[in-house]
Amino acid sequence: MGEVFPMPAVGDLFTDMRGGDRRMRVSYHEDRGAVVVSLWADTVCKGTFQLGVPDVSRLVALLSHVERSAATPSVPDDVVETSPPPDQTGDVSRTPRVA
């Protein structure tokens, strides 16, 4: 990977639920207008993803949907959930997808 920068003022480190030495680092780089998600194994960065600030609200909406879904009782197996239809422009990117 590229050069490793110190954690900026806005960021956090998450531990993988599987345990071990896996970590996810999320940091905001105002100068680049990017949120960087990096995956770490111990002290080695295994990969990065740079998310543009305009896409942050979509990611937050998806994570909020997941959080709300996890807090509600599960749907019986015989009920199938579907995604709402795209808006008039055909853009489905603004609607979190439901499996």
Backbone bond lengths (Angstrom), bond angles and torsions (degrees), N, CA, C in turn:
res aa  C-N    CA-C-N  psi(-1)  N-CA   C-N-CA  omega(-1)  CA-C   N-CA-C  phi
1 M - - - 1.441 - - 1.520 108.31 -
2 G 1.314 115.60 -179.19 1.451 121.17 -179.67 1.512 112.72 -79.83
3 E 1.312 114.74 -163.66 1.449 121.78 -179.61 1.527 111.03 -66.76
4 V 1.322 116.88 140.52 1.460 121.98 178.71 1.524 108.49 -92.23
5 F 1.325 116.16 124.72 1.461 122.29 179.95 1.520 109.16 -102.36
6 P 1.340 117.11 152.12 1.471 118.61 174.64 1.523 110.07 -62.45
7 M 1.313 116.01 154.03 1.466 120.92 179.26 1.525 109.07 -62.73
8 P 1.342 116.62 124.90 1.464 119.03 177.02 1.531 111.02 -68.68
9 A 1.335 115.84 174.33 1.465 121.08 -177.81 1.523 111.98 -58.94
10 V 1.337 117.82 -32.64 1.462 121.44 -179.55 1.524 107.86 -107.52
11 G 1.316 116.25 110.21 1.456 120.72 -179.59 1.511 110.80 175.21
12 D 1.324 115.09 171.78 1.452 120.14 179.64 1.523 108.79 -158.55
13 L 1.320 115.13 163.74 1.453 122.75 -179.95 1.516 108.01 -123.34
14 F 1.325 117.02 133.07 1.458 122.63 -177.08 1.524 109.28 -120.81
15 T 1.332 116.14 143.38 1.456 122.11 178.11 1.520 109.19 -97.48
16 D 1.312 116.65 135.28 1.465 122.43 179.09 1.522 109.35 -64.24
17 M 1.325 116.87 136.15 1.464 121.22 -177.67 1.527 113.10 -65.79
18 R 1.339 116.81 -14.98 1.466 120.04 177.51 1.519 111.84 -80.71
19 G 1.332 116.16 -7.81 1.455 120.24 179.47 1.523 111.50 84.93
20 G 1.291 114.98 -159.09 1.457 119.88 -179.22 1.515 110.80 73.96
21 D 1.306 115.21 -152.55 1.469 120.01 -175.15 1.526 112.71 -103.54
22 R 1.329 117.28 18.12 1.472 120.80 -179.02 1.522 110.40 -79.67
23 R 1.337 115.54 134.70 1.457 121.47 178.75 1.531 109.37 -139.56
24 M 1.327 115.93 154.70 1.460 122.17 171.49 1.519 106.71 -122.96
25 R 1.306 115.04 126.98 1.468 120.82 179.19 1.522 107.13 -109.20
26 V 1.330 116.55 129.30 1.457 122.35 177.83 1.521 106.89 -120.55
27 S 1.331 116.09 124.72 1.465 119.69 -177.65 1.528 110.45 -141.18
28 Y 1.318 114.36 146.93 1.466 121.18 179.22 1.523 108.84 -103.71
29 H 1.325 115.21 127.43 1.462 122.35 179.93 1.528 107.76 -116.22
30 E 1.325 114.61 92.71 1.463 121.34 -175.73 1.524 112.03 -57.90
31 D 1.317 117.26 -39.01 1.466 121.35 -178.32 1.522 112.97 -61.74
32 R 1.342 116.58 -27.44 1.470 120.78 178.94 1.521 112.66 -105.02
33 G 1.337 117.04 -5.48 1.460 120.34 -177.48 1.514 111.51 61.70
34 A 1.341 115.65 41.88 1.462 119.74 -174.84 1.520 111.79 -138.59
35 V 1.321 114.10 146.07 1.449 121.89 167.56 1.522 105.04 -102.72
36 V 1.319 116.22 124.45 1.463 120.45 -177.73 1.520 108.64 -105.82
37 V 1.329 115.41 125.96 1.457 122.22 174.61 1.521 105.93 -108.67
38 S 1.321 116.44 122.92 1.455 119.74 179.28 1.520 109.67 -125.99
39 L 1.317 115.27 144.56 1.463 122.35 -179.26 1.519 108.64 -108.02
40 W 1.325 115.61 130.35 1.452 121.69 -173.53 1.520 111.29 -123.73
41 A 1.324 116.06 144.08 1.457 124.00 168.71 1.521 105.16 -120.12
42 D 1.314 115.75 107.10 1.456 122.64 -173.60 1.525 108.65 59.42
43 T 1.311 119.64 -114.71 1.466 121.48 -179.22 1.526 112.56 -106.10
44 V 1.338 117.22 12.86 1.463 121.43 -176.90 1.529 109.90 -108.49
45 C 1.337 116.35 123.77 1.463 121.08 175.90 1.526 108.09 -77.46
46 K 1.325 116.55 122.68 1.461 122.26 -177.23 1.523 113.21 -95.87
47 G 1.343 117.65 -18.41 1.458 120.34 179.92 1.510 110.98 178.34
48 T 1.331 115.36 155.69 1.462 120.31 178.63 1.516 110.29 -134.48
49 F 1.320 114.57 158.79 1.464 122.58 174.49 1.512 106.72 -140.04
50 Q 1.330 116.64 127.89 1.461 120.77 178.49 1.521 108.70 -104.90
51 L 1.321 115.31 115.47 1.463 123.14 -179.09 1.515 108.63 -101.04
52 G 1.320 116.81 122.97 1.459 120.79 178.03 1.519 111.14 -67.20
53 V 1.326 116.37 144.82 1.466 121.56 -178.78 1.537 112.03 -53.06
54 P 1.357 120.25 -37.91 1.469 119.05 179.39 1.540 113.65 -60.71
55 D 1.334 118.23 -21.13 1.468 120.97 -179.66 1.527 113.65 -93.26
56 V 1.316 117.38 -5.37 1.469 120.68 -177.40 1.526 111.32 -60.51
57 S 1.330 118.03 -41.23 1.471 120.00 -178.45 1.526 111.68 -62.21
58 R 1.332 117.88 -34.94 1.475 120.65 176.61 1.520 110.60 -64.88
59 L 1.329 116.13 -43.93 1.460 120.05 179.58 1.523 110.43 -64.49
60 V 1.316 117.44 -43.33 1.470 121.72 178.54 1.530 109.84 -61.43
61 A 1.328 117.56 -42.60 1.470 121.09 178.83 1.527 110.85 -61.18
62 L 1.312 116.86 -42.42 1.465 120.40 179.10 1.520 110.86 -64.82
63 L 1.324 117.15 -47.25 1.464 120.45 -179.84 1.526 111.47 -64.57
64 S 1.332 117.58 -36.53 1.466 121.17 176.23 1.521 110.75 -64.57
65 H 1.323 116.61 -39.68 1.463 121.24 177.82 1.538 109.90 -62.56
66 V 1.314 116.54 -44.48 1.462 121.14 178.45 1.530 109.99 -61.48
67 E 1.319 116.57 -44.49 1.457 120.73 -179.39 1.536 111.06 -61.99
68 R 1.335 116.30 -44.71 1.473 119.89 178.23 1.524 110.92 -64.44
69 S 1.313 117.28 -41.21 1.470 121.32 -179.66 1.522 111.10 -63.85
70 A 1.320 116.42 -38.84 1.461 120.21 -179.59 1.522 111.31 -69.11
71 A 1.321 117.35 -25.09 1.460 121.48 -177.96 1.523 112.69 -86.32
72 T 1.336 117.62 -12.05 1.461 120.85 -178.84 1.518 109.64 -103.46
73 P 1.338 117.25 156.11 1.462 120.13 178.43 1.528 110.57 -58.24
74 S 1.307 116.05 147.69 1.466 119.75 -179.59 1.524 110.63 -70.57
75 V 1.326 114.94 155.58 1.462 122.72 179.59 1.523 108.00 -83.33
76 P 1.336 118.68 136.88 1.471 120.38 177.18 1.524 111.35 -55.15
77 D 1.331 116.42 151.50 1.464 121.62 -176.30 1.522 113.89 -59.31
78 D 1.342 118.37 -26.81 1.457 119.80 -177.32 1.529 113.04 -84.39
79 V 1.344 117.65 0.60 1.457 121.53 177.87 1.521 108.10 -103.94
80 V 1.332 116.46 127.81 1.456 121.35 -179.09 1.515 108.67 -107.56
81 E 1.329 116.94 125.40 1.458 121.34 176.27 1.520 108.32 -91.39
82 T 1.325 116.16 143.31 1.457 120.27 176.67 1.510 109.56 -126.99
83 S 1.314 115.44 158.32 1.461 120.30 177.36 1.517 109.09 -75.66
84 P 1.328 117.62 147.27 1.456 119.85 176.07 1.527 109.61 -66.08
85 P 1.329 117.85 156.20 1.458 119.86 -179.72 1.523 110.67 -65.19
86 P 1.347 117.33 156.05 1.466 119.60 178.09 1.515 110.72 -62.84
87 D 1.346 115.49 158.24 1.457 118.48 177.37 1.528 109.88 -69.59
88 Q 1.302 117.93 -179.75 1.462 122.50 -174.35 1.527 113.11 -59.47
89 T 1.336 117.49 -24.36 1.460 120.14 -179.41 1.515 111.47 -84.89
90 G 1.346 116.44 -6.57 1.458 120.18 -177.21 1.510 112.64 83.94
91 D 1.330 117.36 6.20 1.454 121.68 -177.88 1.521 109.22 -87.44
92 V 1.323 117.25 112.30 1.461 121.08 177.51 1.512 111.26 -97.73
93 S 1.328 117.15 0.65 1.454 120.30 -175.35 1.517 113.19 -68.45
94 R 1.317 118.48 -18.76 1.462 120.80 -177.25 1.526 111.78 -88.07
95 T 1.322 118.39 -7.86 1.454 121.69 -176.86 1.531 108.64 -110.47
96 P 1.346 118.01 120.56 1.463 118.95 176.87 1.518 109.59 -57.46
97 R 1.295 116.41 138.93 1.461 121.12 179.73 1.524 109.05 -83.35
98 V 1.311 117.06 139.50 1.456 123.07 178.35 1.505 107.45 -114.81
99 A 1.322 116.21 126.20 1.471 120.63 -177.34 1.502 110.69 -72.63
